[in-house]
Amino acid sequence: MNKLEIWDFFDHRSGVRSQFDPYFLSRHEWAQCMGIGRTTIWRWEEKIIRLVIAILQEYQTGHDYLDNYQRFILAAIYALKNGYVESGRKMSNDEVKAYFREKRTLLTRKQFENWRIGNGVHTI
């Protein structure tokens, strides 16, 4: 059973970690990086992110390009929905929302930037 915390997913998957260089990507480009469809990102923004106020405030929807933090949140959803972290089982949208609400103080933009700096990931 996989018991990785969400931050462990990013530390152990250099392919994901390398995507947090200081540049912006379109949703289409980020979807291709994760191997999912662009409509999947749209669904996650509509059915998960917009319904978790603590995440939505920092995610800031409505921009054409995704910054590092937005890509991090989408990659976290990908990891949770595919069972790569926590209990090792795939989570539903409602379970991901509950996870984000529970971990909201650990998944802030500031915490993400601290992780990037602490792990030597490029800084802006």
C-alpha positions as CSV (number, residue, x, y, z in Angstrom):
1,M,0.0,0.0,0.0
2,N,1.3,3.4,-0.9
3,K,1.5,5.8,2.0
4,L,3.3,8.8,0.4
5,E,2.3,12.2,1.5
6,I,1.5,14.7,-1.3
7,W,4.9,16.4,-1.0
8,D,6.7,13.0,-1.3
9,F,5.0,12.5,-4.7
10,F,6.8,15.6,-5.9
11,D,10.1,14.8,-4.3
12,H,10.2,11.3,-5.7
13,R,9.0,12.0,-9.2
14,S,11.6,14.1,-10.9
15,G,9.5,14.3,-14.1
16,V,6.9,16.2,-12.2
17,R,9.4,18.2,-10.2
18,S,11.2,19.4,-13.3
19,Q,8.0,21.1,-14.5
20,F,8.2,23.8,-11.9
21,D,10.7,26.0,-13.7
22,P,9.9,29.7,-13.8
23,Y,7.6,29.9,-16.8
24,F,3.9,29.7,-17.6
25,L,2.2,26.9,-19.5
26,S,-1.2,26.8,-21.2
27,R,-3.7,24.3,-19.8
28,H,-3.3,22.3,-23.1
29,E,0.5,22.1,-22.6
30,W,0.1,21.1,-18.9
31,A,-2.5,18.5,-19.8
32,Q,0.0,17.0,-22.3
33,C,2.8,17.0,-19.7
34,M,0.5,15.0,-17.3
35,G,-0.9,12.7,-20.0
36,I,-4.5,13.8,-19.6
37,G,-7.0,15.7,-21.7
38,R,-7.5,19.5,-21.5
39,T,-11.1,18.9,-20.6
40,T,-10.0,17.0,-17.5
41,I,-8.2,20.1,-16.2
42,W,-11.3,22.1,-16.9
43,R,-13.4,19.6,-15.0
44,W,-11.0,19.7,-12.1
45,E,-11.1,23.5,-12.0
46,E,-14.9,23.5,-12.1
47,K,-15.7,20.5,-9.8
48,I,-12.9,20.6,-7.3
49,I,-10.8,23.8,-7.2
50,R,-13.8,26.2,-7.4
51,L,-15.5,24.4,-4.6
52,V,-12.6,24.6,-2.1
53,I,-12.4,28.3,-1.2
54,A,-9.0,28.1,0.5
55,I,-7.4,26.7,-2.6
56,L,-9.5,28.8,-5.0
57,Q,-8.3,32.0,-3.4
58,E,-4.6,31.2,-4.1
59,Y,-5.2,29.3,-7.4
60,Q,-6.9,32.3,-9.1
61,T,-8.8,30.9,-12.0
62,G,-9.5,32.9,-15.2
63,H,-6.0,33.3,-16.6
64,D,-4.9,31.9,-19.9
65,Y,-1.7,30.4,-18.6
66,L,-0.9,28.4,-15.5
67,D,1.8,29.5,-13.1
68,N,3.8,27.1,-10.9
69,Y,1.4,26.9,-8.1
70,Q,-1.6,26.2,-10.4
71,R,0.4,23.4,-12.0
72,F,1.2,22.1,-8.5
73,I,-2.4,22.0,-7.5
74,L,-3.4,20.2,-10.8
75,A,-0.6,17.7,-10.3
76,A,-1.7,17.1,-6.7
77,I,-5.2,16.4,-8.0
78,Y,-3.7,14.0,-10.6
79,A,-1.7,12.2,-7.9
80,L,-4.7,11.9,-5.6
81,K,-7.1,10.7,-8.3
82,N,-4.6,8.1,-9.5
83,G,-3.8,6.7,-6.1
84,Y,-0.1,7.7,-6.1
85,V,-0.3,9.2,-2.5
86,E,-2.1,8.8,0.8
87,S,-4.0,5.5,1.0
88,G,-2.8,4.4,-2.4
89,R,-6.3,4.2,-3.8
90,K,-7.9,6.5,-6.4
91,M,-9.9,9.3,-4.9
92,S,-13.2,10.7,-6.2
93,N,-13.7,14.4,-6.7
94,D,-15.5,14.6,-3.3
95,E,-12.6,12.9,-1.6
96,V,-10.1,15.2,-3.3
97,K,-12.1,18.2,-2.1
98,A,-12.2,16.8,1.4
99,Y,-8.4,16.2,1.3
100,F,-7.8,19.8,0.1
101,R,-10.0,21.2,2.9
102,E,-8.2,19.1,5.5
103,K,-4.7,20.0,4.2
104,R,-5.5,23.6,3.2
105,T,-2.8,25.1,5.5
106,L,-0.2,22.8,3.9
107,L,-1.1,23.4,0.3
108,T,-0.8,27.2,0.2
109,R,1.1,29.1,-2.4
110,K,3.7,30.0,0.4
111,Q,4.1,26.3,1.3
112,F,4.7,25.5,-2.3
113,E,7.3,28.2,-2.7
114,N,9.0,27.0,0.5
115,W,9.1,23.5,-1.0
116,R,10.6,24.8,-4.2
117,I,13.3,26.7,-2.4
118,G,14.0,23.9,0.0
119,N,14.4,21.4,-2.8
120,G,16.5,23.5,-5.1
121,V,13.7,23.8,-7.7
122,H,14.2,26.9,-9.8
123,T,13.0,30.1,-8.3
124,I,11.5,33.1,-10.1
